[in-house]
Amino acid sequence: MAVLDLKRKLEILADAAKYDASCASSGAKKRTSLDGKGMGSTDGKSICHAFTPDGRCVSLLKILLTNFCVYDCAYCVNRVSSNVPRARFSVQEVVDLTLSFYRRNYIEGLFLSSGIIRDSDYTMEQLVRVARSLREDHDFRGYIHLKLIPEASAHLVQEAGLYADRLSANIELPREDSLKAFAPEKDVRTIKQAMGLVRLGRESAKPDPKTKAQPKRFAPAGQSTQMIVGADAARDDEILARSEALYAGYGLSRVYYSAFSPIPDSSARLPLAQPPLMREHRLYQADWLMRFYGFTQAEIAGSSVDGMLDLAVDPKLAWALQNRDRFPVDLNTAEREVLLRVPGLGVKSVDKLIASRRWRRLRLEDVARVCASIARVRPFVIAADWSPGGLTDRADLKAKLVAAKPPEPQQLSLAL
């Protein structure tokens, strides 16, 4: 076998890691090197790889330890039967790469995953060794996200949480029967057990107000997971229902949705084409509504057609059009929870409007200053100088709003 140089390994293993979307750094505690020999903090600006909820860009070295894998998941390009170039980093090579890129301000942290080498415990141990070496041997103060191997022993999961800012175990597919069909070596119960261990670890790391003793940090940025969209027949309402259950049951920080992308030599059971990227986009928007706007999965699904989100309009607008009896709302008297359901108004714009109400009655021009599109807001609100009259109930309102706004971006945008 030819010996690969470090550059070629990096090319192969960085490309192999691109299919995993669950690598945001939101929630990470900012570190500094003021009290030690570490290298900086997670708060900086460099190459953009991920976004935090407040819009901050963070750059991550996103790689696999290896793309060798003993599993044969039909949807995975790195499966054992796949004919792709293979490579493997040593633990020291990953540590050296991370420190080298970090010192040059190319990155602000590390996202590390891996195919299964030998067995789950051996693989997880290698990932933990990387994180332990960075933290203990080099006093690394950057962000670390480790991918959990769900079948690994509980003590390895616990150790990973002591060194990583965030952990993630991918649920993979929305339907359990699909996971059995496409990834027979994986068990959804094992994945959930790993998530449960992380939740227990985070709960045990919360400080006790009755004592001054501070527990050890444990995955302070929480845990995330990822679902592949479009690889099976799961509808959007099923996907959102699974996400809602995961948020409630395991305290997840984030669920990521990844549109299925056909891979070389794939199984005939898988789709030949990927779903529309707008579907992934709508799922992210719906997820945002559940986490920050007080919507339930049932409310969002109620405005869908046959369980699928409307690709023409965002989920909040789709809900508003289905619930026109709740509109228009008075900008000068409505509660925050009501204003958050107005299409075109986000969390920041609502908070600004509520703050302004203490000093003056809001006019339509005040709304225009804090929102991206006053055309989207106008049919659903009453202001000091504006009433929509019958505009809210017009049968052609959806068509007019779609025609009035510019085309939506195909990449992820969470502004609602």
C-alpha positions in Angstrom: 0.0 0.0 0.0 1.3 3.4 -0.9 2.2 5.7 2.0 0.2 9.0 1.8 1.8 12.3 2.7 0.0 14.5 5.2 -1.3 16.9 2.5 -3.0 14.0 0.7 -4.4 12.6 3.9 -5.9 16.0 4.7 -7.5 16.3 1.2 -9.1 12.9 1.5 -10.3 13.2 5.1 -11.5 16.8 4.9 -13.5 15.9 1.8 -14.9 12.8 3.6 -16.1 14.9 6.5 -18.2 17.3 4.4 -21.3 15.2 4.6 -21.7 15.7 8.4 -23.5 19.0 9.0 -23.7 18.9 12.8 -20.6 21.0 13.5 -21.8 24.4 14.7 -20.1 25.9 17.8 -23.1 27.7 19.2 -23.2 27.7 23.0 -19.4 27.3 23.4 -18.0 29.0 26.4 -15.4 31.6 25.3 -11.9 30.8 26.5 -8.9 33.0 26.8 -5.2 32.4 27.3 -4.7 35.1 29.9 -4.2 32.5 32.7 -2.2 29.9 30.9 -0.1 29.0 27.9 -3.0 28.2 25.7 -3.6 29.7 22.3 -6.5 32.2 22.2 -10.2 31.8 22.4 -13.2 30.6 20.3 -14.2 34.2 19.7 -12.6 35.4 16.5 -13.0 35.8 12.8 -11.3 33.8 10.1 -12.4 31.3 7.4 -16.1 30.8 7.8 -17.2 27.2 8.3 -20.1 27.4 10.8 -22.4 30.0 12.2 -23.6 30.6 15.8 -27.2 31.7 16.4 -26.0 35.3 16.9 -24.5 35.3 13.4 -20.9 34.9 14.5 -18.8 33.0 12.0 -16.4 30.4 13.3 -13.8 28.4 11.5 -13.3 24.8 12.2 -10.8 22.2 11.1 -13.4 19.6 10.0 -11.9 16.2 9.4 -12.2 12.5 9.9 -9.6 10.5 11.9 -10.1 8.0 9.1 -12.6 7.1 6.4 -12.0 3.4 6.8 -15.1 1.9 8.2 -16.2 -1.6 9.1 -19.9 -0.6 8.7 -21.8 -0.8 5.4 -24.4 1.9 5.7 -26.0 2.2 2.3 -26.2 6.0 2.4 -22.6 6.6 3.5 -19.8 7.3 1.0 -17.3 5.9 3.5 -19.0 2.5 3.9 -16.9 -0.6 3.8 -18.1 -1.5 0.3 -17.5 1.9 -1.2 -14.7 2.4 -3.7 -13.2 5.6 -2.5 -9.6 6.6 -1.6 -8.9 5.7 2.0 -6.6 7.5 4.5 -6.0 7.6 8.2 -4.4 10.1 10.5 -2.5 9.2 13.6 -3.6 10.9 16.8 -0.4 13.0 16.8 -1.0 14.1 13.2 -4.4 15.5 14.1 -3.0 17.2 17.2 -0.2 18.8 15.2 -2.5 19.9 12.4 -5.0 21.5 14.8 -2.3 23.4 16.7 -0.5 24.5 13.5 -3.7 25.9 11.9 -4.9 27.4 15.2 -1.6 29.3 15.8 -1.9 30.7 12.3 -5.4 31.9 13.0 -6.8 29.7 10.1 -9.2 28.0 12.5 -10.9 28.5 15.8 -11.4 24.9 16.7 -11.7 21.3 15.7 -14.5 19.1 14.5 -13.4 15.5 14.6 -15.3 12.4 13.5 -14.3 9.0 12.2 -15.2 5.8 10.5 -15.3 2.7 12.7 -11.8 1.2 13.0 -11.6 -2.3 14.4 -14.5 -1.7 16.8 -16.4 1.2 18.5 -14.4 1.3 21.7 -11.0 1.5 19.9 -12.3 4.3 17.6 -13.8 6.3 20.4 -10.6 5.9 22.4 -8.6 7.4 19.5 -10.9 10.4 19.3 -10.7 11.0 23.0 -6.9 10.8 22.9 -6.8 13.7 20.4 -9.0 15.9 22.6 -7.1 14.9 25.8 -3.7 15.7 24.2 -4.9 19.1 23.0 -6.3 20.1 26.4 -3.8 18.5 28.8 -0.5 18.5 26.8 -0.9 21.7 24.9 -3.4 23.7 27.0 -5.5 24.2 23.9 -8.3 26.8 24.5 -10.1 26.5 21.2 -13.4 24.8 20.5 -13.6 21.0 20.2 -16.5 19.0 18.8 -16.2 15.3 19.0 -18.5 12.9 17.1 -19.6 10.1 19.5 -19.5 6.5 18.4 -22.8 5.4 20.0 -21.7 1.8 20.5 -18.7 2.8 22.6 -18.5 2.2 26.3 -20.1 4.6 28.7 -16.8 5.6 30.4 -15.4 6.7 27.0 -18.5 8.9 26.4 -18.0 10.4 29.8 -14.3 11.1 29.2 -15.1 12.7 25.8 -17.5 15.1 27.5 -14.7 16.3 29.8 -12.5 17.5 26.9 -15.0 18.4 24.2 -17.2 21.6 24.0 -19.8 19.7 22.1 -20.7 16.1 21.4 -22.9 14.7 18.8 -24.4 11.3 17.9 -26.3 11.2 14.6 -29.8 9.8 14.6 -29.1 9.4 10.8 -32.7 8.8 9.5 -36.1 9.9 10.7 -37.7 6.5 10.6 -36.3 3.6 12.7 -37.3 1.0 10.1 -35.2 2.9 7.5 -32.2 2.9 9.8 -32.5 -0.9 10.1 -32.8 -1.3 6.3 -30.0 1.0 5.3 -27.6 0.7 8.3 -28.1 -2.8 9.7 -25.1 -2.5 12.1 -26.6 0.5 13.8 -29.3 0.5 16.5 -31.4 3.5 17.3 -31.6 2.4 20.9 -27.9 2.5 21.2 -27.8 6.0 19.6 -30.4 7.2 22.2 -28.5 5.7 25.0 -25.4 7.7 24.0 -27.5 10.8 23.9 -28.9 10.0 27.3 -25.4 9.6 28.8 -24.5 13.1 27.5 -27.6 14.6 29.0 -26.9 13.0 32.4 -23.3 14.2 32.2 -24.4 17.8 31.5 -26.9 17.7 34.3 -24.3 16.4 36.7 -22.0 19.3 35.6 -24.5 21.9 36.7 -23.3 23.8 39.8 -25.1 23.1 43.1 -26.3 26.4 44.7 -26.0 24.8 48.1 -22.3 24.2 47.8 -19.3 26.1 46.6 -17.8 23.1 44.9 -17.7 23.4 41.1 -18.3 20.2 39.2 -16.1 19.4 36.2 -17.2 20.9 32.9 -19.0 18.5 30.6 -19.7 19.3 27.0 -20.7 22.9 27.9 -21.9 23.6 24.3 -24.3 20.7 24.6 -25.0 18.0 22.0 -26.4 17.9 18.5 -27.5 15.3 16.0 -28.2 15.1 12.3 -30.9 13.6 10.1 -30.6 12.8 6.4 -33.6 14.2 4.5 -34.9 12.5 1.4 -33.1 9.1 1.7 -36.3 7.5 2.8 -40.0 8.2 2.4 -40.3 10.1 5.7 -42.5 13.3 5.4 -41.6 16.6 6.9 -44.1 16.3 9.7 -42.5 13.0 10.7 -39.0 14.6 10.7 -40.1 17.6 12.8 -41.9 15.2 15.2 -38.7 13.3 15.7 -36.8 16.5 16.3 -39.3 17.8 18.8 -39.1 14.5 20.7 -35.2 14.7 20.7 -35.2 18.2 22.0 -37.6 17.3 24.8 -36.0 14.0 25.7 -32.3 14.6 25.4 -31.9 18.4 25.8 -30.3 18.7 22.4 -28.8 22.1 21.4 -29.5 21.5 17.8 -30.8 19.1 15.2 -29.3 19.4 11.7 -30.9 18.4 8.5 -28.9 17.2 5.5 -30.5 16.8 2.1 -29.6 13.3 0.8 -27.0 13.4 -1.9 -26.6 10.4 -4.2 -23.2 8.7 -3.7 -21.1 6.5 -6.1 -22.1 2.8 -6.3 -25.1 3.4 -4.1 -27.8 0.9 -3.3 -30.7 0.6 -5.7 -33.0 1.2 -2.7 -31.8 4.8 -2.4 -33.2 7.7 -4.5 -31.4 8.5 -7.7 -31.7 12.3 -7.2 -31.4 14.5 -4.1 -34.5 16.3 -2.8 -34.8 20.0 -3.4 -32.4 22.0 -1.3 -35.4 24.3 -0.5 -36.9 21.4 1.5 -33.8 21.3 3.7 -34.1 25.1 4.0 -37.7 24.9 5.1 -37.0 22.3 7.7 -34.3 24.5 9.3 -36.8 27.4 9.3 -39.5 25.2 11.0 -36.9 23.9 13.5 -36.1 27.6 14.3 -39.8 28.3 14.9 -40.0 25.4 17.4 -36.9 26.4 19.3 -37.2 30.2 19.4 -40.8 31.3 18.4 -43.0 29.1 20.5 -44.4 27.0 17.7 -45.1 23.3 18.1 -44.6 20.6 15.5 -48.4 20.1 15.3 -48.9 23.8 14.5 -46.3 23.7 11.7 -47.5 20.4 10.4 -51.1 21.7 10.4 -50.2 24.2 7.6 -48.5 21.6 5.5 -49.9 19.7 2.6 -49.9 15.9 3.0 -47.2 16.3 5.7 -44.8 18.3 3.5 -43.8 21.9 4.1 -44.8 24.4 1.4 -41.7 25.1 -0.7 -43.1 28.4 -2.0 -43.4 30.2 1.4 -41.6 29.9 4.7 -43.4 27.9 7.5 -44.3 31.0 9.5 -46.1 32.6 6.6 -47.7 29.3 5.7 -49.1 29.1 9.3 -50.3 32.7 9.2 -52.1 32.1 5.9 -53.8 29.0 7.5 -54.8 31.0 10.6 -56.0 34.3 9.3 -58.5 34.6 12.2 -55.6 35.5 14.5 -54.7 38.5 12.4 -54.2 41.4 12.1 -52.5 42.0 15.5 -52.0 45.5 17.0 -48.4 46.3 17.1 -49.0 48.7 20.0 -50.8 46.3 22.4 -50.0 42.7 21.4 -47.9 40.6 23.6 -44.4 39.4 22.6 -45.5 35.8 21.9 -48.2 37.1 19.5 -45.8 39.4 17.7 -43.3 36.6 17.2 -45.9 34.9 15.0 -46.2 37.8 12.6 -44.6 36.9 9.3 -41.5 39.1 8.6 -40.8 39.9 12.3 -37.9 38.1 14.0 -36.9 38.0 17.6 -34.6 41.0 17.5 -37.1 43.2 15.6 -39.9 42.2 18.0 -37.8 43.1 21.0 -36.9 46.5 19.4 -40.6 47.2 18.7 -41.6 46.4 22.3 -38.9 48.6 23.7 -40.0 51.5 21.4 -43.6 51.1 22.6 -42.6 52.6 26.0 -41.9 56.0 24.4 -44.3 56.3 21.4 -47.1 54.7 19.5 -45.7 52.6 16.7 -46.3 53.6 13.1 -45.7 51.5 10.0 -42.5 53.4 9.3 -41.2 52.3 12.6 -41.7 48.6 11.6 -40.0 49.2 8.3 -36.8 50.3 10.1 -36.4 47.0 12.0 -37.6 44.3 9.5 -36.3 43.1 6.2 -39.6 43.3 4.2 -42.4 45.6 5.3 -44.5 44.1 2.5 -44.6 40.8 4.3 -45.6 42.4 7.6 -48.2 44.9 6.4 -51.1 42.4 5.8 -50.9 41.0 9.3 -50.6 44.1 11.6 -52.3 47.2 12.8 -50.2 50.3 13.5 -51.1 53.9 14.6 -51.3 54.9 11.0 -52.2 51.6 9.3 -55.0 49.0 9.1 -54.9 46.3 6.5 -58.7 46.3 6.1 -59.6 43.3 4.0 -56.1 42.7 2.8 -55.5 39.9 5.4 -58.4 37.9 4.0 -57.7 38.2 0.3 -57.7 34.9 -1.5 -54.7 35.9 -3.6 -52.6 37.1 -0.7 -50.2 34.2 -0.8 -49.5 34.8 -4.6 -49.0 38.5 -4.0 -46.5 37.9 -1.2 -44.6 35.3 -3.2 -44.4 37.7 -6.2 -43.4 40.7 -4.0 -40.3 39.1 -2.4 -37.0 38.3 -4.0 -36.1 34.6 -4.6 -35.0 32.9 -1.4 -31.4 31.7 -1.1 -30.8 28.0 -1.6 -28.3 27.8 1.3 -29.3 27.8 4.9 -30.9 31.0 6.1 -32.6 31.1 9.5 -34.1 34.6 9.3 -37.8 34.5 9.5 
